[in-house]
Amino acid sequence: MPELPEVHTTSTILNKLVSKLVITDVWSSYNSSFYKGKENIKNIYYFKKFKKEVTDKKIIGVNRRGKNVLINLEKNVTILIHMRMTGHLLYGAYSKKHRFVRLLFNLSDGKHLAFSDMRKFAKVCMIKTNELKESVDLRELGPEPLENNFNFEHFKNRLYKKPNGKIKQVLMDQTIIAGIGNIYSDEMLWISSIHPEMPVKKISEIKMKNLFKAMKEVLKKGIKMNGDSMSDYRNPYGEKGQFQNTHKAYRRTGELCEKKNCKGIIQRIKVGGRSSHFCSRHQAI
Ligand SMILES: [Zn+2]
């Protein structure tokens, strides 16, 4: 599932590619009766409104908040895309015939912005730009972990909102900190030698500091490597990211731990219903 580094990569590249272009048409094959009455383009009536609203509008820029891509249009309209499990945004020559393309924007340069979503779990809707912060999708999100003012004290205070929570689950809770998911949380816990089920309040000050450092480090590395494509993430050029080649814990079950002199084996357990990978020796509880 795309996390902060993938969503950052997508929005940064798209911002360069599509800013100042005009959306000349929109097509979608999403249509599900489960979304009746919902503000989501999977609701066919909502999609009609969406199409009318975004067509002939100029794209001002593309950014993100948490795991949401935000395409800002002129006249106070923003398209919000949450890519969920398998979604990715592509720029180039695409058509309805491309496999897994569920949503297609025609652009004024003759190219397309295509949304590929194999498992159809994504969410796409429009929000008034001046109401974004208060919108249902964004208002409960925690702070951005890579903002300069997100310091150690702030980090610790956020985690202590759930003092009895298991650290892996708390890190992935979007209302505590925005943008962290399964892959990057496994990697930051491996680096800082913390068991994924360790309750927040039992983590020592030193380990907490190490975790804070590891969080910034791992997310920045993910961005530098253009994201993680162990699932099927692609950047807007259709290229894979490289972070998956650097995993120390995530999906390395049964392998020898790479930490110096550790000699532990990577284990997998479920934490809050999600797979969690860790070394039972240097991340012992
Ligand atoms: Zn180890």
Residues whose N, C-alpha, C, O or C-beta is under 5 A from the ligand:
A	BS01	ZN	C257 K259 C262 G264 C279 R281 H282
